[in-house]
Amino acid sequence: MCQSNIYLLDLPNEILLIFIKKLHKVDVLYSLFGINNGRLDILLQEDVFINTLNVTTASSITGVKFDRFCTQILPQTRYIKKLILEPTPMERILLLSDYPNLTYL
């Protein structure tokens, strides 16, 4: 039997999007955004993936992770249409960046 090695990044973009859409978006952005892989960065910024972003306690990002998310990742996202926030970090997140496509808060 011939064993072949297939890696996650060997998959087509459409299949990768299916996988990452099944995961919590904030956690995916924190884990995969900015890891020096241009292909992943482009996929994570596609409007199909990033149009709704839920930044609530359902995410495991707190403390220092939340600071990195707010200062490095969130300002680079352009296609957010729907943003779900908790009252505590709302002001901080809204002041971080312009959200030209934001239609729902």
Kinemage of the C-alpha trace (Angstrom):
@kinemage 1
@onewidth
@group {chain A} dominant
@subgroup {mainchain}
@vectorlist {calphas} color= white
{ca met a 1} P 0.000 0.000 0.000
{ca cys a 2} L 1.312 3.410 -0.950
{ca gln a 3} L 1.072 6.035 1.760
{ca ser a 4} L 0.851 9.649 0.665
{ca asn a 5} L 1.145 12.728 2.798
{ca ile a 6} L -1.523 15.358 2.301
{ca tyr a 7} L -1.300 18.562 4.273
{ca leu a 8} L -4.006 21.045 5.132
{ca leu a 9} L -2.570 23.698 2.814
{ca asp a 10} L -2.604 21.232 -0.083
{ca leu a 11} L -6.400 21.484 -0.154
{ca pro a 12} L -8.180 23.914 -2.494
{ca asn a 13} L -9.334 27.258 -1.091
{ca glu a 14} L -12.997 26.230 -1.229
{ca ile a 15} L -12.382 23.240 1.069
{ca leu a 16} L -10.226 25.293 3.448
{ca leu a 17} L -13.030 27.851 3.736
{ca ile a 18} L -15.487 25.082 4.607
{ca phe a 19} L -13.179 23.934 7.422
{ca ile a 20} L -12.492 27.350 8.896
{ca lys a 21} L -16.161 28.392 8.707
{ca lys a 22} L -17.014 25.521 11.081
{ca leu a 23} L -14.706 26.946 13.777
{ca his a 24} L -15.172 30.014 15.980
{ca lys a 25} L -14.050 32.922 13.790
{ca val a 26} L -12.280 34.940 16.485
{ca asp a 27} L -10.209 31.920 17.513
{ca val a 28} L -9.371 31.144 13.867
{ca leu a 29} L -8.312 34.733 13.224
{ca tyr a 30} L -6.151 34.765 16.342
{ca ser a 31} L -4.522 31.432 15.531
{ca leu a 32} L -3.979 31.719 11.781
{ca phe a 33} L -3.836 35.403 10.868
{ca gly a 34} L -0.335 36.765 10.347
{ca ile a 35} L 1.596 33.478 10.415
{ca asn a 36} L 3.497 34.469 7.259
{ca asn a 37} L 1.215 32.561 4.953
{ca gly a 38} L -0.259 34.897 2.390
{ca arg a 39} L -2.805 32.359 1.196
{ca leu a 40} L -4.306 31.933 4.669
{ca asp a 41} L -4.317 35.687 5.259
{ca ile a 42} L -6.274 36.195 2.035
{ca leu a 43} L -8.758 33.439 2.912
{ca leu a 44} L -9.309 34.832 6.402
{ca gln a 45} L -10.061 38.285 5.021
{ca glu a 46} L -12.579 37.117 2.424
{ca asp a 47} L -16.003 38.594 2.957
{ca val a 48} L -17.511 35.099 2.943
{ca phe a 49} L -15.606 34.271 6.136
{ca ile a 50} L -15.377 37.581 7.970
{ca asn a 51} L -18.779 39.169 7.248
{ca thr a 52} L -20.079 38.270 10.748
{ca leu a 53} L -17.757 38.465 13.743
{ca asn a 54} L -18.875 37.418 17.223
{ca val a 55} L -16.579 38.847 19.910
{ca thr a 56} L -18.249 37.562 23.070
{ca thr a 57} L -17.383 35.221 25.928
{ca ala a 58} L -17.864 32.265 23.580
{ca ser a 59} L -14.359 32.997 22.388
{ca ser a 60} L -11.372 31.710 24.324
{ca ile a 61} L -9.501 34.948 23.662
{ca thr a 62} L -8.991 36.950 26.836
{ca gly a 63} L -6.275 39.101 28.380
{ca val a 64} L -3.078 39.340 26.350
{ca lys a 65} L -4.646 37.370 23.495
{ca phe a 66} L -7.501 39.861 23.348
{ca asp a 67} L -4.999 42.743 23.280
{ca arg a 68} L -3.204 41.214 20.269
{ca phe a 69} L -6.518 40.565 18.571
{ca cys a 70} L -7.579 44.189 19.077
{ca thr a 71} L -4.311 45.855 18.113
{ca gln a 72} L -2.988 43.656 15.299
{ca ile a 73} L -5.775 41.570 13.771
{ca leu a 74} L -9.030 43.499 13.976
{ca pro a 75} L -7.729 46.714 12.352
{ca gln a 76} L -6.722 44.703 9.265
{ca thr a 77} L -10.162 43.228 8.660
{ca arg a 78} L -12.156 45.177 6.089
{ca tyr a 79} L -15.267 43.158 5.296
{ca ile a 80} L -17.049 42.984 8.644
{ca lys a 81} L -20.764 43.556 8.051
{ca lys a 82} L -22.140 42.263 11.349
{ca leu a 83} L -20.333 42.716 14.660
{ca ile a 84} L -21.591 41.037 17.835
{ca leu a 85} L -20.039 42.507 20.973
{ca glu a 86} L -20.409 42.504 24.719
{ca pro a 87} L -20.835 45.887 26.423
{ca thr a 88} L -17.457 45.838 28.216
{ca pro a 89} L -15.036 45.756 25.239
{ca met a 90} L -17.448 47.425 22.804
{ca glu a 91} L -15.978 50.931 22.948
{ca arg a 92} L -12.421 49.659 22.588
{ca ile a 93} L -13.257 47.510 19.557
{ca leu a 94} L -15.314 50.197 17.837
{ca leu a 95} L -12.589 52.826 18.234
{ca leu a 96} L -9.873 50.560 16.819
{ca ser a 97} L -10.713 50.853 13.181
{ca asp a 98} L -13.114 52.067 10.564
{ca tyr a 99} L -15.712 49.516 9.606
{ca pro a 100} L -16.945 50.730 6.193
{ca asn a 101} L -19.184 47.712 5.578
{ca leu a 102} L -20.661 47.478 9.082
{ca thr a 103} L -24.465 47.381 8.874
{ca tyr a 104} L -25.389 45.497 12.051
{ca leu a 105} L -24.157 45.925 15.621
